Amino acid sequence: MNPKFLNLSRRDFLTKSALGAGLAIGAPSILRAKTGGTSSNDIRVGFIGCGKQHEVLFNAMANIPGIRYVAACDIMKARVGRTFSAIKSRFDYNINRYLDAEEMLTKEAKNLDAVFVATPDFWHSPHTVMALEAGCNVFCEKMMSNTIEGARAMVEAMDRTGKLCQIGHQRRSNPRYQFTLNELINKHKICGQLINVNGQWNRALSSSQDIVSKPSILPEADVLRQYGFNTGADHTLSLEELRHRFLNWRFYTALSGGPISDLGAHQIDIFNWFLGSQPKSVTASGGRSYFKDREHFDNVMCIFDYDTPQGNARAFYQVLTTTSAGGGYYESFMGTDGTIEISEREAYTNIYKESGASNNATWDELVRRGLLKKEAVGVAAGGSDAIASYESAPPDVYALPGGLNKPPHQPHIENFFAAIRGEAELTCDARHALESEAPIYWVNPAANSRQVITFTDEHLHT
């Protein structure tokens, strides 16, 4: 792919791309006519990007029936080989291998129903637009793009082509999250009025180090320049520098949004989903507290201000890449009657009822029906240093019954496949994803300027 495509408008891109003419016209049904012995109900899948996130997605879908894998693409030959071998060993058939996404789509589009995009963030939009224009339904990892303009191009392409585009905010399809929002917060209102939201992703220093790989399997300099890994550099990059950018693209401002985007996007998406609105403003602080030579902040904290149907609320979020202390990653919704801490990890999910909750009967009824489990009666911290008059009575502790017995991404992928078959609606299409992601694009600018950014339609619209 020529790097000039990174800077083209959508219409210029489509005009100049070989995909813009014949391949954009798909069959009127979501599932195309099958050839080559494939079952009529099989969804034929291709992959663009075969790195670590691809492995997560593939492992989450490998047990889903009715899938036929057709092709895979990555500019790193060894990654494509691993995908080929994984499919061959598990399903005993071969897939076609490519080093260029445009070539794969040109040759394979008529054989594909769905394409999974798991490339670096700055390629999400070009690859998604390409695949949609080729007549494929797309599952693209979050963030949608490293720029809000790129994300908007994906929404426009989805609308124009009429194809499906699911964005990988997998919590949207997680039964625990859906039950918590639909039953506990919206229907039974066990939290009362939501006033504050907290969230965090604290990642250990040992998990935040530079990624390294054997030089012998990495792409050469001309390939990395061709695919834009020199974008934003202020000098001609050496092979070693290019390969560092290829492996560690999340550290560079021209290639990604940094930790607030890479990790925080999952949870800030939940803030907006659960509150049912976009924030009105953001203030933020960030620093290169440990990794001095990285372009992005290694620690970021931000506050969003919301006007919800219930009233004003604030959401605080922190992403740390220098410690795992403080409970890992979760979101906390704090209301007048109760607080829900929720995470993809069951161990981080807890529910607390305020001692003076106005809806005790509702909690008791949910326990009776098996929709909540009472774990413990609140116990005061006590101790000789306690100042009892300053302390609130401790909350009772509850838990959700049961856990998710699938990989966290599997329900989201199942929803995507069900939508392709016409059996469901997408839980996180590109338009809804951008409405939720849009505030995230302004966290780093708010931290850099040290000013509150008050959102307008121009900041947030699709």
C-alpha positions as CSV (number, residue, x, y, z in Angstrom):
1,M,0.0,0.0,0.0
2,N,1.4,3.4,-1.0
3,P,1.8,5.7,2.0
4,K,0.2,8.5,0.1
5,F,-3.1,6.8,0.8
6,L,-2.7,7.8,4.5
7,N,-3.2,11.4,3.6
8,L,-5.9,11.1,0.9
9,S,-9.5,12.0,1.4
10,R,-11.9,9.1,1.2
11,R,-13.1,10.1,-2.3
12,D,-9.6,10.5,-3.5
13,F,-8.7,7.2,-2.0
14,L,-11.5,5.4,-3.7
15,T,-10.8,7.1,-7.0
16,K,-7.1,6.2,-7.0
17,S,-7.6,2.7,-5.6
18,A,-8.3,-0.3,-7.8
19,L,-11.0,-1.2,-5.3
20,G,-13.0,1.9,-6.0
21,A,-14.6,0.6,-9.2
22,G,-15.6,-3.0,-9.6
23,L,-15.3,-4.4,-6.2
24,A,-17.6,-2.1,-4.2
25,I,-20.7,-3.6,-5.7
26,G,-21.6,-6.6,-3.5
27,A,-24.5,-9.0,-3.7
28,P,-27.7,-7.6,-2.2
29,S,-27.8,-10.1,0.7
30,I,-25.3,-9.9,3.5
31,L,-24.0,-13.5,2.8
32,R,-22.8,-13.9,-0.8
33,A,-23.3,-16.9,-3.0
34,K,-20.9,-19.6,-2.0
35,T,-18.5,-21.4,-4.3
36,G,-15.9,-24.1,-4.0
37,G,-17.7,-26.5,-1.7
38,T,-18.2,-24.2,1.2
39,S,-21.4,-24.7,3.2
40,S,-24.2,-22.3,2.2
41,N,-24.4,-21.0,5.8
42,D,-20.6,-20.7,6.4
43,I,-19.3,-17.2,6.9
44,R,-16.1,-16.8,4.9
45,V,-13.5,-14.9,6.9
46,G,-10.3,-13.1,6.0
47,F,-7.7,-11.4,8.3
48,I,-5.9,-8.1,7.9
49,G,-3.2,-8.0,10.6
50,C,-1.9,-11.2,12.2
51,G,-0.2,-9.9,15.3
52,K,-1.1,-10.4,19.0
53,Q,-4.5,-8.9,18.8
54,H,-5.3,-11.1,15.9
55,E,-4.4,-14.1,18.0
56,V,-6.8,-13.0,20.7
57,L,-9.6,-12.7,18.2
58,F,-8.8,-16.0,16.4
59,N,-8.7,-17.9,19.7
60,A,-12.1,-16.4,20.6
61,M,-13.7,-17.4,17.4
62,A,-12.0,-20.8,16.8
63,N,-14.8,-22.6,18.6
64,I,-17.7,-20.8,16.8
65,P,-19.3,-23.1,14.2
66,G,-20.1,-22.2,10.7
67,I,-16.8,-20.3,9.9
68,R,-14.6,-20.9,6.9
69,Y,-11.2,-19.2,6.9
70,V,-10.1,-18.0,3.5
71,A,-7.1,-15.7,3.6
72,A,-4.8,-13.8,5.9
73,C,-2.5,-10.8,5.4
74,D,0.3,-9.1,7.3
75,I,3.4,-7.3,6.1
76,M,5.4,-9.6,8.5
77,K,5.7,-12.9,6.7
78,A,6.3,-14.9,9.9
79,R,2.9,-13.7,11.3
80,V,1.0,-14.8,8.2
81,G,2.8,-18.1,8.5
82,R,1.7,-18.6,12.1
83,T,-1.9,-17.9,11.2
84,F,-1.7,-20.3,8.3
85,S,-0.2,-23.0,10.5
86,A,-2.8,-22.4,13.3
87,I,-5.7,-22.8,10.9
88,K,-4.1,-25.8,9.1
89,S,-3.4,-27.7,12.3
90,R,-6.9,-27.0,13.8
91,F,-9.1,-27.3,10.7
92,D,-7.0,-29.3,8.3
93,Y,-7.3,-27.0,5.3
94,N,-5.2,-24.2,3.8
95,I,-5.8,-20.5,3.5
96,N,-4.3,-18.1,1.0
97,R,-1.5,-15.8,2.3
98,Y,-0.7,-12.2,1.4
99,L,1.7,-9.5,2.5
100,D,-0.5,-6.6,1.2
101,A,-4.1,-5.9,2.1
102,E,-5.0,-4.3,-1.2
103,E,-3.8,-7.3,-3.1
104,M,-5.7,-9.7,-0.8
105,L,-9.0,-7.7,-1.2
106,T,-8.5,-7.4,-5.0
107,K,-8.1,-11.2,-5.3
108,E,-10.3,-12.5,-2.5
109,A,-13.1,-10.1,-2.0
110,K,-15.6,-12.2,-4.0
111,N,-14.8,-15.1,-1.7
112,L,-15.1,-13.2,1.6
113,D,-18.2,-12.3,3.7
114,A,-16.2,-10.8,6.6
115,V,-12.8,-9.3,7.2
116,F,-11.2,-8.8,10.7
117,V,-8.9,-5.8,10.9
118,A,-6.3,-6.0,13.7
119,T,-3.6,-3.7,12.3
120,P,-2.0,-0.7,14.1
121,D,-4.4,2.1,14.8
122,F,-3.2,4.4,12.0
123,W,-4.2,1.6,9.5
124,H,-7.6,0.8,11.0
125,S,-9.4,3.4,8.9
126,P,-7.7,2.7,5.5
127,H,-8.0,-1.0,5.9
128,T,-11.7,-0.9,7.0
129,V,-12.7,1.5,4.2
130,M,-10.9,-0.7,1.7
131,A,-12.7,-3.8,3.0
132,L,-16.1,-2.2,3.1
133,E,-15.6,-0.9,-0.4
134,A,-14.7,-4.4,-1.5
135,G,-18.1,-5.5,-0.4
136,C,-17.0,-7.2,2.9
137,N,-18.5,-6.8,6.3
138,V,-15.8,-5.7,8.8
139,F,-14.9,-6.3,12.4
140,C,-12.3,-3.7,13.3
141,E,-10.4,-3.5,16.6
142,K,-10.7,-0.4,18.7
143,M,-9.7,2.4,18.5
144,M,-11.4,3.0,15.2
145,S,-8.5,5.2,14.1
146,N,-5.6,7.3,15.5
147,T,-7.6,10.4,14.4
148,I,-11.2,11.4,14.6
149,E,-11.2,12.1,10.9
150,G,-10.2,8.5,10.2
151,A,-13.0,7.3,12.4
152,R,-15.5,9.5,10.6
153,A,-14.4,8.1,7.3
154,M,-15.2,4.6,8.6
155,V,-18.8,5.6,9.5
156,E,-19.3,7.2,6.1
157,A,-18.0,4.1,4.3
158,M,-20.3,1.9,6.4
159,D,-23.3,4.0,5.6
160,R,-22.5,4.4,1.9
161,T,-21.8,0.7,1.2
162,G,-24.5,-0.7,3.4
163,K,-22.1,-3.3,4.8
164,L,-21.8,-4.1,8.5
165,C,-18.9,-2.6,10.6
166,Q,-18.5,-3.8,14.1
167,I,-15.9,-2.1,16.4
168,G,-14.1,-4.2,19.0
169,H,-15.6,-2.7,22.2
170,Q,-16.3,-6.3,23.3
171,R,-17.8,-5.3,26.6
172,R,-20.9,-4.2,24.7
173,S,-21.7,-7.9,24.0
174,N,-20.6,-9.2,27.4
175,P,-23.7,-10.7,29.2
176,R,-22.4,-9.4,32.6
177,Y,-22.3,-5.8,31.3
178,Q,-25.6,-6.1,29.5
179,F,-27.3,-7.5,32.5
180,T,-25.8,-4.9,34.8
181,L,-27.0,-2.0,32.6
182,N,-30.3,-3.3,31.5
183,E,-31.6,-5.1,34.6
184,L,-29.8,-3.6,37.6
185,I,-29.2,0.1,36.6
186,N,-32.0,0.9,34.2
187,K,-34.8,-1.4,35.1
188,H,-34.4,-1.9,38.9
189,K,-32.3,1.3,39.5
190,I,-30.4,-0.3,42.4
191,C,-27.8,2.4,42.3
192,G,-30.4,5.2,42.7
193,Q,-29.1,8.4,41.1
194,L,-25.7,7.9,39.5
195,I,-23.5,10.8,40.7
196,N,-19.9,9.6,40.0
197,V,-18.1,7.1,37.8
198,N,-14.6,5.9,38.3
199,G,-12.5,3.7,36.1
200,Q,-8.9,2.6,35.7
201,W,-6.4,0.4,34.0
202,N,-3.2,0.0,36.1
203,R,-0.6,-2.0,34.2
204,A,2.6,-3.2,35.7
205,L,6.0,-1.7,34.6
206,S,7.0,-5.2,33.6
207,S,4.1,-5.3,31.1
208,S,4.9,-1.9,29.7
209,Q,8.4,-2.5,28.3
210,D,9.4,-2.2,24.7
211,I,8.5,-5.1,22.5
212,V,11.4,-6.8,20.9
213,S,11.8,-9.5,18.2
214,K,14.4,-11.3,16.2
215,P,15.6,-8.9,13.5
216,S,15.8,-11.8,10.9
217,I,11.9,-12.0,10.8
218,L,11.1,-8.3,10.7
219,P,10.3,-6.4,7.5
220,E,13.0,-4.4,5.8
221,A,13.2,-0.6,5.8
222,D,11.6,-0.1,2.4
223,V,8.6,-2.1,3.4
224,L,8.2,-0.2,6.7
225,R,8.4,3.1,4.9
226,Q,6.0,2.0,2.3
227,Y,3.4,1.2,5.0
228,G,3.9,4.5,6.8
229,F,5.9,3.6,9.9
230,N,8.1,6.6,9.3
231,T,5.0,8.9,9.5
232,G,5.6,11.8,11.9
233,A,9.4,11.4,12.1
234,D,11.5,14.5,11.9
235,H,14.5,12.8,10.3
236,T,15.3,9.9,8.1
237,L,14.9,6.8,10.2
238,S,17.4,4.0,10.3
239,L,16.3,0.4,9.9
240,E,16.6,-0.1,13.7
241,E,14.4,2.9,14.3
242,L,11.8,1.8,11.8
243,R,11.6,-1.6,13.3
244,H,11.2,-0.2,16.8
245,R,8.2,1.9,15.4
246,F,6.8,-1.2,13.8
247,L,6.9,-3.2,17.0
248,N,6.1,-0.3,19.4
249,W,3.8,1.9,17.3
250,R,1.6,2.6,20.4
251,F,4.4,4.9,21.7
252,Y,4.3,7.3,18.8
253,T,1.8,10.2,18.4
254,A,1.5,9.9,14.6
255,L,0.6,6.2,14.8
256,S,-1.6,5.9,17.9
257,G,-3.4,7.7,20.7
258,G,-1.2,6.2,23.4
259,P,-2.4,4.5,26.6
260,I,-5.6,6.6,27.0
261,S,-6.6,5.2,23.6
262,D,-5.1,1.8,23.7
263,L,-6.3,0.9,27.2
264,G,-8.7,3.6,28.3
265,A,-11.0,3.4,25.2
266,H,-12.5,0.2,26.5
267,Q,-13.6,1.7,29.8
268,I,-14.5,5.3,28.7
269,D,-16.8,3.6,26.2
270,I,-18.6,2.0,29.1
271,F,-18.9,5.3,30.8
272,N,-20.8,6.7,27.9
273,W,-22.8,3.6,27.3
274,F,-24.0,3.2,30.9
275,L,-24.7,6.9,31.4
276,G,-26.5,7.1,28.0
277,S,-24.9,10.3,27.0
278,Q,-21.7,12.0,25.8
279,P,-19.7,14.2,28.2
280,K,-19.9,18.0,28.0
281,S,-16.2,18.6,28.8
282,V,-12.9,17.0,29.7
283,T,-9.9,18.1,31.8
284,A,-6.8,16.0,31.9
285,S,-3.3,15.7,33.2
286,G,-0.5,13.4,31.9
287,G,3.2,12.9,32.2
288,R,6.2,11.0,30.9
289,S,6.9,10.1,34.5
290,Y,9.0,7.0,33.8
291,F,9.4,6.4,30.1
292,K,11.1,9.7,29.3
293,D,11.9,9.0,25.7
294,R,8.3,8.0,24.6
295,E,6.2,10.5,22.7
296,H,3.0,9.6,24.5
297,F,2.3,10.1,28.2
298,D,2.9,6.9,30.3
299,N,0.3,8.0,32.9
300,V,-2.9,10.0,32.2
301,M,-5.8,11.1,34.4
302,C,-8.9,12.8,33.2
303,I,-12.3,14.0,34.3
304,F,-15.4,14.1,32.1
305,D,-18.5,16.1,33.1
306,Y,-21.9,14.8,32.0
307,D,-25.4,16.0,31.9
308,T,-27.5,12.8,32.2
309,P,-31.3,12.4,32.3
310,Q,-30.9,12.0,36.1
311,G,-28.7,15.1,36.5
312,N,-25.1,16.2,36.5
313,A,-22.4,13.5,37.0
314,R,-18.6,13.3,36.7
315,A,-16.4,10.4,35.6
316,F,-12.8,10.1,36.6
317,Y,-10.4,7.8,34.7
318,Q,-6.8,6.9,35.1
319,V,-4.5,4.8,33.0
320,L,-1.1,3.9,34.5
321,T,1.7,1.9,32.8
322,T,4.0,2.0,35.8
323,T,2.1,0.0,38.5
324,S,-0.5,-2.7,38.7
325,A,-1.5,-1.8,42.3
326,G,-5.0,-0.6,43.1
327,G,-7.1,-3.3,41.7
328,G,-6.1,-3.7,38.0
329,Y,-8.8,-2.7,35.6
330,Y,-12.5,-2.0,36.3
331,E,-15.3,0.6,36.1
332,S,-17.2,1.8,39.1
333,F,-20.7,3.4,39.0
334,M,-21.5,5.2,42.2
335,G,-25.0,6.1,43.1
336,T,-27.1,7.3,46.0
337,D,-28.3,3.8,46.9
338,G,-25.5,1.6,45.7
339,T,-22.3,1.2,43.8
340,I,-21.4,-1.3,41.0
341,E,-17.8,-2.2,40.4
342,I,-17.6,-4.2,37.1
343,S,-14.8,-5.7,35.0
344,E,-14.3,-8.4,32.4
345,R,-12.7,-10.2,35.3
346,E,-15.2,-11.7,37.7
347,A,-12.8,-11.2,40.6
348,Y,-13.0,-7.4,40.1
349,T,-16.8,-7.3,40.0
350,N,-18.6,-6.3,43.3
351,I,-21.8,-4.6,44.2
352,Y,-22.3,-2.5,47.3
353,K,-25.6,-1.4,48.9
354,E,-25.6,1.8,50.9
355,S,-26.7,1.4,54.5
356,G,-29.5,4.0,54.0
357,A,-30.6,2.8,50.6
358,S,-34.2,3.8,49.8
359,N,-34.9,0.7,47.8
360,N,-34.1,-2.2,50.3
361,A,-37.1,-4.2,49.1
362,T,-35.7,-4.2,45.5
363,W,-32.4,-5.6,46.6
364,D,-34.1,-8.3,48.7
365,E,-36.3,-9.2,45.8
366,L,-33.4,-9.5,43.4
367,V,-31.6,-11.8,45.9
368,R,-34.8,-13.9,46.2
369,R,-35.0,-14.3,42.4
370,G,-31.3,-15.3,42.2
371,L,-30.3,-12.2,40.2
372,L,-28.0,-11.0,43.0
373,K,-26.0,-12.9,45.6
374,K,-25.5,-11.4,49.0
375,E,-21.9,-12.0,50.0
376,A,-21.4,-10.2,53.3
377,V,-22.9,-7.7,55.7
378,G,-21.0,-4.5,55.9
379,V,-18.4,-4.5,58.6
380,A,-16.8,-1.2,59.9
381,A,-13.1,-1.0,59.6
382,G,-12.9,-0.2,63.3
383,G,-9.5,0.1,65.1
384,S,-8.4,2.5,67.7
385,D,-7.7,5.3,65.2
386,A,-11.3,5.3,63.8
387,I,-13.2,8.5,64.1
388,A,-16.7,7.0,64.2
389,S,-18.6,10.3,63.7
390,Y,-16.8,10.9,60.4
391,E,-17.5,7.4,59.0
392,S,-20.5,6.3,57.0
393,A,-22.1,2.9,57.9
394,P,-20.4,0.3,55.8
395,P,-22.3,-1.1,52.8
396,D,-23.4,-4.7,52.4
397,V,-21.6,-6.6,49.6
398,Y,-23.3,-8.4,46.8
399,A,-22.2,-10.3,43.7
400,L,-23.6,-11.3,40.3
401,P,-24.6,-14.9,39.9
402,G,-22.4,-16.9,37.5
403,G,-19.6,-15.9,35.2
404,L,-18.7,-15.8,31.5
405,N,-17.5,-19.2,30.4
406,K,-16.2,-17.9,27.1
407,P,-13.2,-15.8,26.1
408,P,-14.1,-12.2,26.6
409,H,-14.2,-11.4,22.9
410,Q,-16.3,-14.4,21.8
411,P,-19.8,-12.9,22.5
412,H,-18.9,-9.8,20.5
413,I,-17.7,-11.9,17.5
414,E,-20.8,-14.1,17.8
415,N,-22.9,-11.0,17.6
416,F,-21.1,-9.9,14.5
417,F,-21.6,-13.2,12.8
418,A,-25.3,-13.3,13.9
419,A,-25.8,-9.8,12.3
420,I,-24.2,-11.0,9.1
421,R,-26.8,-13.9,9.0
422,G,-29.6,-11.4,9.7
423,E,-30.3,-12.9,13.2
424,A,-29.3,-9.9,15.3
425,E,-28.3,-6.2,15.3
426,L,-24.7,-5.2,15.9
427,T,-24.1,-4.2,19.5
428,C,-21.4,-1.7,18.6
429,D,-21.5,-0.5,15.0
430,A,-19.1,2.2,13.7
431,R,-21.6,5.0,14.3
432,H,-22.3,4.2,17.9
433,A,-18.6,3.4,18.5
434,L,-17.5,6.8,17.2
435,E,-20.2,8.6,19.3
436,S,-18.6,6.9,22.3
437,E,-15.0,7.1,21.3
438,A,-15.1,10.8,20.2
439,P,-14.4,12.3,23.7
440,I,-11.3,10.1,24.0
441,Y,-9.6,11.9,21.1
442,W,-9.6,15.1,23.1
443,V,-7.9,13.7,26.3
444,N,-4.3,14.1,25.2
445,P,-5.0,17.6,23.8
446,A,-6.6,18.6,27.1
447,A,-3.5,17.2,29.0
448,N,-1.1,19.0,26.7
449,S,-2.9,22.3,26.9
450,R,-3.7,22.0,30.6
451,Q,-7.1,23.5,29.8
452,V,-10.7,22.3,30.0
453,I,-12.0,21.4,26.6
454,T,-15.8,22.1,26.3
455,F,-17.2,19.9,23.7
456,T,-19.2,21.1,20.7
457,D,-20.8,19.2,17.9
458,E,-17.6,19.6,15.9
459,H,-15.7,17.7,18.6
460,L,-18.1,14.8,18.9
461,H,-20.3,14.4,15.7
462,T,-19.9,11.5,13.4
